[in-house]
Amino acid sequence: MRILVQFLAENVRSWTRRVGPIVVAALLIFPTLASDSTQVLLLSGKIVNPAGAALPGCVLSVVSSFGRSAPTFSQGDGSFQLEVALPPGSSSVASSIPFLEVYWNKELMYRQPVASLTIESALPKSQTASGPTDWANLLHDGGRVEVKPIRLGR
């Protein structure tokens, strides 16, 4: 048993000496890269039918040049909440415009630019005293946005 403990101790020390500096460098570099102006937008709202009744079970995600957000389902009351990572330096360039997609039974029912949704309330991550709460600022800086109900169907 003592020989096994000695053997393991020597291997762990050797491994730590070889890999340790790489791990430390990665821990110092990656948070800096990850925080390189990637902002998060918390988007919430409600999915309803043309009569205004809640539509539970819809799958929602936001698609942009940054990729697709983790999908979420609308709840029993039709409410949803999505956390969307915004590309660094988000702009109005067509390829970087984020779109909200809503699926029902694997069928795409709704696809619109996020900025076309009507804001019910918003809390920007950072806002100057004179800066407006609009989609341009929210898509650049991130924050929390609740949108007016989204109607699906005819």
N, C-alpha and C positions, 0 to 999 in steps of 0.2 A: 504494500500500500504506500509506503514511504517513497519507494522508487517511482511509483506512478505520480504522486504529488510533485516530486522533484521534476520529473519529465514534463508535466503540464505547466509548472511554473516557468521552466526555461523556455518552452514554446510560446507561452503567452508573452513573456518579456521580449522575445525575439520578434514576434508578430507586432507587438506594440511599437517597437523601435522602427520597424519598416513601414507600417501602415499609419501609425499615429500622426505624423506630420501631414499626410495626405488628408486625413479626416479633419484635422484642425483647419487646414487651408480651405477645405470644402465648406466647413461650417462658417468660416469668415466670409467667403465669397458668395455663396448661394443666397443668403438672406439679402445681401446687397442687390443681387440681380433680381431676385423675386420682388423686392420692394421698388424696383425701378419704375416708378410712376404707374403701376398697375392699380387701377381704381376699381371699386366694387359698387355696383348699383343694386340695391334691394328693391325689387319691383313687386308690387302686390296689387290685387284687384279682385274682380269677380267675373265669372263667365255665366252668361244668362242666355235664354232662348229669346225669340222675338217678342214673346209675351212678358218677358222680365222674370221668368222663373229660373231658379238656379239650375246649372248644368254640372252635376258632379261627375268625376271620372275622366275629364278631359286631360290630355297630356300636353303640357306647355314647356317650351324652351325658347331661348333666344339664340339666334344664329348670327355670327358676324365674322369678320376676317380673323378673329381670335379663336374661332371654333364654335362649338355648340355648348351652351350651358347645360348643367346637369338638369335633366327633365324633372318636372314636378307634376302632381295631379291636382286638379281642382277638388276641393273638399265637398262635403254634403251640401253646404250652403253656397257652393259655386266659387268660394274664395280660393285664391292661390297666392303663393309667395315664391319668388325666384331670386336667387342670388346670382348676379351676372358679373363676370370679370370683364372689364372694358380694356380694349387694346391701349397700350401706352400712346399718348398723344392722339386720342380719338379725334377724328375730324369728320367733315361732311363728305369726304371722298366716297364715291359710290361703293367701293369695295369694303369700306370699313363701317358702313351704316348697319347697325344691328336691327334685325327683324324679329318680331315675336311670332312664333308659330304655335298653332293650337290644333291638336289632332283629336279626333273622336273615332274610335274603332279603327285605328290605323289609317284613317282618311284625313288628309290635310283639309281643315275647315276654315282656317284663317291664317293669313300671312301678311303682316303689315309692318312698315318701319316703326320701331319703338317710338320715335319722335312724332309719329302721327297720332298716338294715343292722347286722349284728353286727360290732363293732370287734375286729380281731385285734391291732392295735397302733396307737398314735397318738403323734404328737409335735406338740403344740400350738405355734402360733407364739409365744404368750405365755401363761404360766400362773403363777398365784401359787403359793406353796409349799403352801397348803392347798386350792387349787382342783382339782376332779376333772377327769379327762380324759373328757368326755362330749360327745355331739353338740351340746348347747346351746352349750358353750364353743367347740367346733371350728367350728361354723357361724357364730359371731359373730366369732371372732378369726382363723380360718384355721389352717393347719398341714398336716401330712402324716398321712394315715390309710390303713392297710391294713385291708381288710374280709375277713371269712371268705368262702370260695367261695360264689358265687351259683349256685344250681341252676336250670336252665331245663328245661322239658319236664315230662312226666308220668311 
